[in-house]
């Protein structure tokens, strides 16, 4: 588990998707890379809806980057997103329903 502020968690999740995109590009999975880039963009856009962080409590949740090696092909990327984003959505729900909803959608 790692501690995040809401904005640092959003930044980390966008970086995770960008890393997945690079990994899929390197293996020639163009569609999976584009999907990861689109997800990174959607994650960054959530900041437009979050004006102020209203909590002083840190968010303790997974570090998605620790699981990056679990994805070698598009199917594994989808399974990884499902596992990681489901857990992070549960942990972030009390702080940001918007981010939790987005992560649930991206993991389905």
Protein Blocks (a to p, Z undefined) as FASTA:
>chain_A
ZZddfklmmmmmmmmmmmmmmmmmmnopaklmmmmmmmmmmmmmmmmmmmbacbfbdcdd
ddfklmmmmpmbfklmmmmmmmmmmmmmmmmmmmmmmlmmmmmmmmZZ
